[in-house]
Amino acid sequence: MGPLVVIGDTLLDVDVEGDSERLCPDAPVPVVDIAAERARPGGAGLAALLAARDGAEVVLITAIGDDPDGHRLCALLSEEVELVRLPLNGGTVRKTRVRSRGQTMLRLDSGDGVARSDPPGEIPEEITAVLARAGAVLVSDYGRGVAGLARELLRGARVPVVWDPHPRGGPPMPGCTLVTPSEAEARMWCPDGYRGPDHAARRLVRELRAAAVAVTTGGNGATLAVQGGPLTRVPPPVTAAGQDACGAGDRFAGAAALALRDGADVEEAVTIGVGEASRFVERGGAATVRTQEQRLGDRPRTALEVARLTRAQGGRLIATGGCFDLLHAGHVSLLRRARALGDALVVCVNSDDSVRRLKGPSRPVVDARDRVEVLRALSCVDAVLVFEEDTPAESIELLRPDVWVKGGDYEGEVLPESEVLERLGAEFVALSTLPGRSTSNLIREIQ
């Protein structure tokens, strides 16, 4: 199954949290004593991050500036999604919210960056390759120019396309599988008279030439109009009145796009999206999203420290194993997707002697010390553990992970580590590998 490809504008969202118990003596405004500052991707970046945390492979095509805020965005994103960067004119857009006791008191916006609109020409090969293997596409328009490029990129697309519009962006391209305007956006597109979400959904599905339009209505869910079909109201499964709804639209659009990728029809996809968005708001919305940068900071490097820290924080520990000789794109894809399944990833690596017993006297090409250093440099890897045995069973016993990941199809197969996984109550997950990527193939090419 191909990845979810998210195309859109990425912002840097920063929450400044603190207590406010007094007024400023020289002006009638509250004073906030800062306790913490937390950063996360916003816009298309948030939609991509949340989809990746559903366990999906996600590729984000976005414009990011070459400035400190842009560099920070890359650090926040690259651990969990595959990033394809476009050039940005101007500074990275940053939205800083000052919050106290769960309420936003003030928002400060900075940055004027827009995607560079070079004359239309040949699409970069990297983007062509990404779109060729896409399972579905989500266009997350925040009015900063990337969605305009999407019209050219998606011409003749053969996979589901979900378009999440913005008041400052242009209309979606014709032929989208699903368009997801908010009620405010739907109102803007009905300038000669807005008569509610039902009427707007029916009207927009015709005017936008989309297969379906879902007008989101906050705590009331969504109204869905399908080309040539009946109108459907989709209520939320939980009520989250009074909660911070920041990020709910990104969660809705991403979950619906993933459902379409997985074969759901549009009504099922919208129902899934409404459910995921309402639960997201119930849990506190975007303010509760934590990234590696904030959670672990200067990460411990030993596997046992990571395992202990993750359990102490109530997190979910993921572990995987292998030789990782001549690290390639298939390895990196597997590790990124494995890390998205939980809160920390430990990689168990065969020692040099163990590799020789498994692969023959000419292997490994790269010794264990260098293999460990390369793996540690990946932001999706929290720690590396080298084992001498032929199987990682003893390492699994030591780490006690919640999930053990292997690459490939192991359905119905008894693994050497099956007994210890069953005894520990650990879950086993097999993730598909990228076709044609293997160390053996690389060695043959080099020879």
PyMOL commands that set and color helices and strands:
alter all, ss='L'
color gray80, all
select helices_A, chain A and resi 44-52+68-77+125-132+146-153+183-188+197-207+218-220+248-261+266-282+285-288+292-295+303-312+329-339+352-359+368-376+393-399+418-424+439-446
alter helices_A, ss='H'
color red, helices_A
select strands_A, chain A and resi 4-8+10-23+30-43+58-63+82-86+88-89+94-100+103-110+114-115+136-140+161-164+178-179+212-216+222-226+231-234+317-322+344-350+383-387+403-407+427-431
alter strands_A, ss='S'
color yellow, strands_A
deselect
rebuild
show_as cartoon
